[in-house]
Amino acid sequence: MKNLKKVLVLLLAFLLFNVSCSSDDSPNSDFCKNYIENIEEGLQDYSKAIMAQYENPSDANCAALKTEIQSMITTIENGKECFSDSETESYNELIAELKEALTTACD
């Protein structure tokens, strides 16, 4: 559960950084705006899945949590063009943390 909280904090920090540094002048700003909204929605679903597993550990809640983690990985990977070169390291770290969380989600 500690690892999941770490990933959640990392996601929140990443989201806040990305929103605060985004530019409306970029050619793909509409895509990136929608992308950020998708991450926000995914983050809410991910948080709910973490809480459900924490409050009632079960196979069904574990499967739902793993589905939400995989969904976050896919969502983040699909928007790589919304990241600046300076954010690449954070992007890679976030993906790695999510993949680790996927393997240890219900431990």
C-alpha positions as CSV (number, residue, x, y, z in Angstrom):
1,M,0.0,0.0,0.0
2,K,3.0,2.3,0.7
3,N,4.1,2.0,-3.0
4,L,0.6,2.9,-4.2
5,K,0.5,6.0,-2.1
6,K,3.9,6.9,-3.5
7,V,2.6,6.6,-7.0
8,L,-0.5,8.6,-6.2
9,V,1.6,11.4,-4.8
10,L,3.9,11.2,-7.8
11,L,0.9,11.4,-10.2
12,L,-0.5,14.4,-8.3
13,A,2.8,16.2,-8.4
14,F,3.2,15.4,-12.1
15,L,-0.3,16.6,-12.9
16,L,0.2,19.9,-11.0
17,F,3.6,20.5,-12.7
18,N,2.2,19.7,-16.2
19,V,-0.8,21.9,-15.8
20,S,1.2,24.8,-14.4
21,C,3.7,24.6,-17.2
22,S,1.5,24.0,-20.2
23,S,1.3,26.5,-22.9
24,D,-1.8,27.4,-24.9
25,D,0.3,28.4,-27.9
26,S,1.4,24.9,-28.8
27,P,-0.1,23.3,-31.9
28,N,-1.4,20.3,-29.9
29,S,-2.7,22.3,-27.0
30,D,-6.3,21.0,-27.5
31,F,-5.0,17.5,-27.5
32,C,-2.9,18.1,-24.4
33,K,-5.7,19.9,-22.6
34,N,-7.9,16.8,-23.2
35,Y,-5.0,14.6,-22.2
36,I,-4.7,16.4,-18.9
37,E,-8.4,16.1,-18.3
38,N,-8.1,12.3,-19.0
39,I,-5.3,12.0,-16.5
40,E,-7.4,13.9,-13.9
41,E,-10.3,11.5,-14.5
42,G,-8.0,8.5,-14.4
43,L,-6.4,9.8,-11.2
44,Q,-9.8,10.0,-9.5
45,D,-10.7,6.4,-10.6
46,Y,-7.2,5.2,-9.5
47,S,-7.7,6.9,-6.1
48,K,-11.1,5.2,-5.7
49,A,-9.7,1.8,-6.5
50,I,-6.9,2.3,-4.0
51,M,-9.4,3.2,-1.3
52,A,-11.7,0.3,-2.2
53,Q,-8.8,-2.2,-2.0
54,Y,-7.5,-0.6,1.3
55,E,-11.0,-0.7,2.9
56,N,-12.0,-4.1,1.6
57,P,-9.2,-6.2,0.3
58,S,-10.7,-8.7,-2.1
59,D,-9.9,-10.3,-5.4
60,A,-12.4,-8.2,-7.2
61,N,-11.1,-4.9,-5.7
62,C,-7.5,-6.0,-6.5
63,A,-8.5,-6.7,-10.1
64,A,-10.2,-3.3,-10.3
65,L,-7.1,-1.6,-8.9
66,K,-4.8,-3.4,-11.4
67,T,-7.1,-2.3,-14.2
68,E,-6.9,1.3,-13.1
69,I,-3.2,1.2,-12.8
70,Q,-2.9,-0.2,-16.3
71,S,-5.3,2.4,-17.6
72,M,-3.1,5.2,-16.1
73,I,0.0,3.7,-17.7
74,T,-1.8,3.6,-21.1
75,T,-3.2,7.1,-20.7
76,I,0.2,8.6,-19.8
77,E,2.0,6.7,-22.5
78,N,-0.5,7.9,-25.1
79,G,0.2,11.5,-24.4
80,K,4.0,11.5,-24.6
81,E,3.9,14.5,-27.1
82,C,2.5,16.6,-24.3
83,F,5.7,16.4,-22.3
84,S,8.6,18.7,-22.9
85,D,12.1,17.4,-23.2
86,S,12.8,18.5,-19.6
87,E,9.9,16.4,-18.4
88,T,11.2,13.2,-20.0
89,E,12.9,11.9,-16.9
90,S,9.8,12.5,-14.7
91,Y,7.7,10.9,-17.4
92,N,9.9,7.8,-17.4
93,E,10.0,7.7,-13.6
94,L,6.3,7.9,-13.4
95,I,5.8,5.0,-15.9
96,A,8.3,2.9,-14.0
97,E,6.6,3.6,-10.7
98,L,3.2,2.7,-12.1
99,K,4.6,-0.6,-13.6
100,E,6.1,-1.5,-10.3
101,A,2.8,-0.6,-8.5
102,L,1.0,-2.9,-11.0
103,T,3.1,-5.9,-9.9
104,T,2.8,-5.1,-6.2
105,A,-0.7,-3.7,-6.1
106,C,-2.3,-6.1,-3.7
107,D,0.6,-7.3,-1.6
